[in-house]
Amino acid sequence: MRRRGFLTALLAGAMAPRLSWADVGSPAVLGAAREAGGGYALFGIGADGTDRFRIPLPARGHAAAAHPTAPEAVAFARSPGSFAVVLNCVTGAVLARLEAPEGRHFYGHGTFIAGGEILCTSENDFATGQGRMGLWSRGLGWRRVGEIPTHGIGPHEIRRMAGDVLVAANGGYRSHPAQPGVKLDLDRMRPNLAYVSADGALLEKVELADDLRPNSIRHIALGRDGLVGFGMQWQGDPAEGVPLLGLHRRGAAPVLDRMPVHEARAMAGYVGSVAFDAAGDQVAISSPRGGRVQVFDDTGRHLQAILREDVCGIAAVAGGGFLLSDGLGGLMRADGQIRPLAKRPGRAWDHHLVPVSA
């Protein structure tokens, strides 16, 4: 993106009306779900588990990107998907429909930089297999204004760090929308965690040892002092019980979890979400396939296993612990023990609870 276009986008965004997340009840998280009638919606959810708003979606959602100050959210299609919708969470209006460029698909995640004026989307160039981040200007009517590389294959989640550094979870294998759910080139996969500047320069890349190369890096959580947690999905035999959580600070070697082998096997080789608690002292990973959440301290030492059928969404809760969601409509608080908050019969929460920072 050219500097002039970037500055024009910032100026246009500065002139937008000023509403806040308080105008929609100050939700703690966003979550997509399938409803009892078979439709789909994005919900704003309070820390107490109550619905703060509901907005219909055109199809199954995955994750969302919450604007850092304005009550706006970008809801992404289930990966591999070609659409994302920008929603006014006050009125429920669709502000824009973003379509992946020809030859691309979205991976279901995105994040904001430049104070919320630029949306970054994780994308696949399925002709080459190379990961890209699309750049979309809020101030210019959500127009696509550029793209940068993720420096890997199969980028799933991307997150913004301090200074608009972007960290990308490059899963390492190819996919194609004509073959949804099929993982291509597993024999050549090479996952990595890449730190990328806003202009696309590679700042640092982290890869695991060769024997862990089948461990696809998929999800990211940000802790304190630059600590990054990443959740993985093992493409080998789940009975091997490999580590599924990594911790990394720039300039240092990655640290892998010290989960008991029987718990690692019970995770079925799959992490659906990862999150740090509000203090940054603990980090949790979930497995809907294994029906459990594993909690660690910030050095990777295992603290607790929480059993819950089809659990996946995780987010920090003010005051300590985690907010959890499951595919059976349940919302729970986990702070050493499970505390049910809400049960929505017929509602099936999708994989992620996305924090609303404002």
Secondary structure, 3 states (H helix, E strand, C coil): CCHHHHHHHHHHHHCCCCCCHHHHCCCCEEEEEECCCCCEEEEEECCCCCEEEEEEECCCEEEEEECCCCCEEEEEECCCECEEEEEECCCCCEEEEEECCCCEEEEEEEEEEHHHCEEEEEEEECCCCEEEEEEEECCCCCEEEEEEEEEEECEEEEEEEHHHEEEEEECCCECCCCCCCCCECHHHCCCEEEEECCCCCEEEEECCCHHHCCEEEEEEEECCCCCEEEEEEECCCHHHCCCCEEEECCCCCCEECECCHHHHHHCCCECCEEEECCCCCEEEEEECCCCEEEEEECCCEEEEEEECCCEEEEEECCCCCEEEEECCCEEEEECCCEEEEEECCCCEEEEEEEECCC
